[in-house]
Amino acid sequence: MPLSEDVEPYFKREVLPHAADTWTWIDHDKTKVGYEIPFNRHFYVFKPPRPLAEIDAELKGVADQILNMIGGLMK
């Protein structure tokens, strides 16, 4: 819907002919002016997670580094 047009004439012209009872659904206290751009819907590209074995190996490496650092503090 163009921002330059008022909601009521647009709604009466474009929506009411197809769904006559929808005018009662509008809560005018909650209406806003503006647009929503759903970036995820348009720009998100799914990237599958890494294999579990690779993640486990990385976690084990980090845990070993932490244990070595703690061991260095005890000396």
C-alpha distances in whole Angstrom, upper triangle without the diagonal:
4,6,9,7,9,8,11,11,8,9,13,12,10,11,15,16,16,17,19,20,17,16,19,18,16,18,17,19,17,14,13,11,10,9,12,14,16,19,21,19,19,22,25,28,30,34,36,39,42,45,46,50,49,47,50,52,50,51,54,55,53,55,58,57,57,60,62,61,62,65,66,65,68,71
4,5,6,8,9,12,12,9,12,15,13,12,15,18,19,20,21,22,23,20,19,22,21,18,20,18,21,19,15,14,11,10,10,13,15,18,20,23,21,20,23,26,29,32,35,38,40,44,47,48,52,50,49,52,54,52,52,56,56,54,56,59,58,58,61,63,61,63,66,66,66,69,71
4,5,8,9,12,13,11,13,16,16,15,17,19,21,22,22,23,24,21,20,22,21,18,19,17,18,17,13,11,8,7,9,12,14,18,20,23,22,22,24,27,30,33,36,39,41,44,47,49,52,50,49,52,54,51,52,55,56,54,56,59,58,57,60,62,60,62,65,65,65,68,70
4,7,9,12,12,11,14,16,15,16,18,20,22,23,24,24,25,22,21,24,23,20,21,18,20,20,16,14,11,11,13,16,18,22,24,27,26,25,27,30,33,36,39,42,45,48,51,52,56,54,52,56,57,55,55,59,59,57,59,62,61,61,64,66,64,65,69,68,68,71,73
4,6,9,8,7,10,12,12,12,14,16,18,20,20,21,22,19,17,20,20,17,19,16,19,19,15,14,11,12,13,17,19,22,25,28,26,26,29,31,34,37,40,43,45,49,52,53,57,55,53,57,59,56,56,60,61,59,61,64,63,62,65,67,66,67,70,70,70,73,75
4,6,6,7,9,11,11,12,14,15,17,19,19,19,20,17,15,18,18,14,16,13,16,16,12,12,10,12,14,18,20,23,26,29,27,27,30,33,36,38,42,44,46,50,53,54,57,56,54,57,59,57,57,61,61,59,61,64,63,62,66,68,66,67,70,71,70,73,75
4,6,5,6,9,10,10,11,12,15,16,16,16,16,13,11,14,14,11,13,11,14,13,10,11,10,12,13,16,19,21,25,27,25,26,29,31,34,36,40,42,44,48,50,52,55,54,52,55,57,55,55,59,59,57,59,62,62,61,64,66,64,65,69,69,68,71,74
4,5,5,6,9,10,10,10,13,15,14,14,14,12,9,12,13,11,13,11,14,15,12,13,13,15,17,20,23,25,28,30,28,29,32,34,37,39,43,45,47,51,53,54,58,57,55,58,60,58,58,62,63,60,62,66,65,64,67,69,68,68,72,72,72,74,77
4,5,5,6,8,10,10,12,15,15,14,16,14,12,15,16,14,16,15,18,19,15,16,15,17,18,21,24,26,29,31,30,30,33,35,38,40,44,46,49,52,55,56,60,59,57,60,62,60,60,64,64,63,64,68,67,66,69,71,70,71,74,75,74,77,79
4,6,5,6,8,9,11,13,14,14,16,13,12,15,16,14,16,15,18,18,15,15,14,15,16,18,21,23,26,28,26,26,29,32,35,37,40,43,45,49,51,53,56,55,53,57,59,57,57,61,61,60,61,65,64,63,67,69,67,68,72,72,72,74,77
4,5,5,5,6,9,10,10,11,12,9,8,12,12,10,14,13,17,16,13,15,14,16,16,18,21,23,26,28,26,26,30,32,34,36,40,42,44,48,50,51,55,54,52,55,58,56,56,60,61,59,60,64,63,63,66,68,67,67,71,71,71,73,76
4,6,6,5,7,10,10,9,11,10,8,12,13,12,16,15,19,19,16,18,18,19,20,22,25,26,30,31,29,30,33,35,38,40,43,45,48,51,54,55,58,58,56,59,61,60,60,63,64,62,64,67,67,66,69,71,70,71,74,75,75,77,80
4,6,7,7,10,11,11,14,13,12,16,16,16,19,18,22,22,19,20,19,20,20,22,24,26,29,31,29,29,32,35,37,39,43,45,47,51,53,55,58,58,56,59,62,60,60,64,64,63,65,68,67,67,70,72,71,72,75,76,75,78,81
4,6,7,8,10,11,13,12,12,15,15,15,18,18,22,21,18,19,18,19,18,20,22,23,26,28,25,25,29,31,34,35,39,41,44,47,50,51,55,54,53,56,58,56,57,60,61,60,61,65,64,64,67,69,68,69,72,73,73,75,78
4,6,6,6,8,10,8,9,12,12,12,16,16,20,19,16,18,18,19,18,20,22,23,26,27,25,25,29,31,33,35,39,40,43,47,49,50,54,53,51,54,57,55,55,59,60,58,60,63,63,63,65,68,67,68,71,72,71,74,77
4,5,5,5,7,7,7,11,12,12,16,17,20,20,18,20,20,22,22,23,25,26,30,31,28,29,33,34,37,38,42,44,46,50,52,53,57,56,54,57,60,59,58,62,63,62,63,66,66,65,68,71,70,70,74,75,74,76,79
4,6,6,10,10,11,14,15,16,20,20,24,24,21,23,23,24,24,25,27,28,31,32,30,30,34,36,38,39,43,45,47,51,53,54,58,57,56,59,61,60,60,64,65,63,65,68,68,68,70,73,72,73,76,77,77,79,82
4,6,9,9,11,14,14,16,19,21,24,23,21,23,23,24,23,24,26,26,29,30,27,28,32,33,35,36,40,42,44,48,50,51,55,54,53,56,58,57,57,61,62,61,62,65,65,65,68,70,69,70,73,74,74,76,79
4,6,6,9,11,11,13,17,18,22,21,19,22,23,24,23,24,26,26,29,30,27,29,32,33,36,36,40,41,44,48,49,50,54,54,52,55,58,57,56,60,61,60,61,64,65,64,66,69,68,69,72,73,73,75,78
4,6,7,9,11,13,16,18,21,21,20,22,23,25,25,26,28,29,32,33,30,32,35,36,39,40,44,45,47,51,53,54,57,57,55,58,61,60,59,63,64,63,64,67,67,66,69,72,71,71,74,76,75,77,80
4,6,6,8,10,14,16,19,19,18,21,23,25,25,25,28,28,32,32,30,32,35,36,39,39,43,44,46,50,52,52,56,56,54,56,59,58,58,61,63,61,62,66,66,65,67,70,69,69,72,74,73,75,78
4,5,5,7,11,13,16,16,15,18,19,21,21,21,24,25,28,29,27,28,32,33,35,36,40,41,43,47,49,50,53,53,51,54,57,55,55,58,60,58,59,63,62,61,64,67,66,66,69,71,70,72,75
4,5,6,9,11,14,14,13,16,18,20,21,22,25,26,29,30,28,30,33,35,37,39,42,44,46,49,51,52,56,55,53,56,59,57,56,60,61,59,61,64,64,63,66,68,67,67,71,72,71,73,76
4,6,8,10,13,14,14,17,19,22,22,23,26,27,31,31,30,32,35,36,39,39,43,44,46,50,52,52,56,55,53,56,59,57,56,60,61,59,60,64,64,62,65,68,66,67,70,71,70,72,76
4,6,9,12,11,12,15,17,19,20,20,23,24,27,28,26,28,32,32,35,36,39,40,42,46,48,48,52,52,49,52,55,53,52,56,57,55,56,60,60,59,61,64,63,63,66,68,67,69,72
4,6,9,8,8,12,14,16,17,18,21,22,26,27,26,27,30,31,35,35,39,40,42,46,48,48,52,52,49,52,55,53,52,56,57,55,56,60,59,58,61,63,62,62,66,67,66,68,71
4,5,6,7,11,14,16,18,18,22,23,26,27,27,29,31,32,35,36,39,41,42,46,48,48,52,52,49,51,54,52,51,55,56,54,55,59,58,57,59,62,60,61,64,65,64,66,69
4,5,5,9,11,15,17,18,22,23,27,28,27,29,32,33,36,37,41,42,44,47,50,50,54,53,51,53,56,54,53,56,57,55,56,60,59,58,61,63,61,62,65,66,65,67,70
4,6,9,12,15,17,18,22,23,27,28,28,30,32,33,36,38,40,42,43,47,49,49,53,52,49,52,55,52,51,55,56,53,54,58,57,56,59,61,59,59,63,64,62,65,68
4,7,10,13,15,15,19,20,23,24,24,26,28,29,33,34,37,38,39,43,46,46,49,49,46,48,51,49,48,51,52,50,51,55,54,52,55,58,56,56,60,61,59,62,65
4,7,10,12,13,17,18,22,23,23,24,27,28,32,33,36,38,39,43,46,46,50,49,46,49,51,49,48,52,53,51,52,56,55,53,57,59,57,58,61,62,61,63,66
4,6,9,11,14,16,19,22,21,22,25,26,30,31,34,37,38,42,44,45,49,47,45,48,50,48,47,51,51,49,51,54,53,52,55,57,55,56,60,60,59,62,64
4,7,10,13,16,19,22,21,22,24,26,30,32,35,37,39,42,45,46,49,48,46,49,51,48,48,52,52,50,52,55,54,53,56,58,56,57,61,61,60,63,65
4,7,10,13,15,18,18,18,20,23,26,28,31,34,36,39,42,43,47,45,43,46,48,46,45,49,50,47,49,53,51,50,54,56,54,55,58,59,58,61,63
4,6,10,12,15,15,15,17,19,23,25,28,31,33,36,39,40,44,42,40,43,45,43,43,47,47,45,47,50,49,49,52,54,52,53,57,57,56,59,62
4,6,9,12,11,12,14,16,20,22,25,27,29,32,36,37,40,39,37,40,42,40,40,43,44,42,44,47,46,45,49,50,49,50,53,54,53,56,59
4,6,9,9,9,11,13,16,19,22,25,27,30,33,34,38,36,34,38,39,37,37,41,41,40,42,45,44,44,47,49,47,49,52,52,52,55,57
4,6,6,7,9,10,13,15,19,21,23,27,30,31,34,33,31,34,36,34,34,38,39,37,39,42,41,41,44,46,45,46,49,50,50,53,55
4,5,5,6,7,11,13,16,19,21,24,27,29,32,30,29,32,34,32,32,36,36,34,37,40,39,39,42,44,43,44,47,47,48,50,53
4,6,5,5,8,10,13,16,18,21,24,26,29,27,26,29,31,29,29,33,34,32,34,37,37,37,40,41,41,42,45,46,46,49,51
4,6,6,9,11,14,17,19,23,26,27,31,29,28,31,33,32,32,36,36,35,37,40,40,40,43,45,44,45,48,49,49,52,54
4,6,9,12,15,18,21,24,27,29,32,30,29,33,34,33,34,37,37,36,39,41,41,41,44,46,45,47,50,50,50,53,55
4,6,10,12,16,18,21,24,27,29,28,27,30,32,30,31,34,34,33,36,38,38,38,41,43,42,44,46,47,47,50,52
4,6,9,12,15,18,21,23,26,24,23,27,28,26,27,31,31,30,33,35,35,35,38,40,39,41,44,44,45,47,49
4,6,10,13,15,18,21,24,22,21,25,26,25,26,29,30,29,32,34,34,34,37,39,38,40,43,43,44,47,49
4,6,9,12,15,17,20,19,18,22,24,22,23,27,27,27,29,32,32,32,35,37,37,38,41,42,43,45,47
4,6,9,12,15,17,16,15,19,20,19,20,24,24,24,26,28,28,29,32,33,34,36,38,39,40,42,44
4,7,9,11,14,13,13,16,18,17,19,22,22,22,25,27,27,28,31,32,33,34,37,38,39,41,43
4,6,8,11,10,9,13,14,14,15,18,19,19,21,23,24,25,27,29,29,31,33,34,35,37,39
4,6,8,7,7,10,11,11,13,15,16,17,19,21,22,23,25,26,27,29,31,32,34,35,37
4,5,5,7,9,10,11,13,15,16,17,19,20,22,23,25,26,28,29,31,32,34,35,37
4,5,5,6,9,10,10,12,14,15,16,18,20,21,22,24,26,27,28,30,32,33,35
4,6,5,6,9,10,10,12,14,15,16,18,20,21,22,24,26,27,29,31,32,33
4,5,5,6,9,10,11,13,14,15,17,19,20,21,23,25,26,27,29,31,32
4,5,5,6,9,10,11,12,14,15,17,18,20,21,23,24,26,27,29,31
4,5,5,6,9,10,10,12,14,15,16,18,20,21,22,24,26,27,29
4,5,5,6,9,10,11,12,14,15,17,19,20,21,23,25,26,27
4,5,5,6,9,10,11,12,14,15,17,19,20,21,23,25,26
4,5,5,6,9,10,11,12,14,15,16,18,20,21,23,25
4,5,5,6,9,10,10,12,14,15,16,18,20,21,23
4,5,5,6,9,10,11,12,14,15,17,19,20,22
4,5,5,6,9,10,11,12,14,15,17,19,20
4,5,5,6,9,10,11,12,14,16,17,19
4,5,5,6,9,10,10,12,14,15,17
4,5,5,6,9,10,11,13,15,16
4,5,5,6,8,10,11,13,15
4,5,5,6,9,10,11,13
4,5,5,6,9,10,11
4,5,5,6,9,10
4,5,5,7,9
4,5,5,7
4,5,6
4,6
4
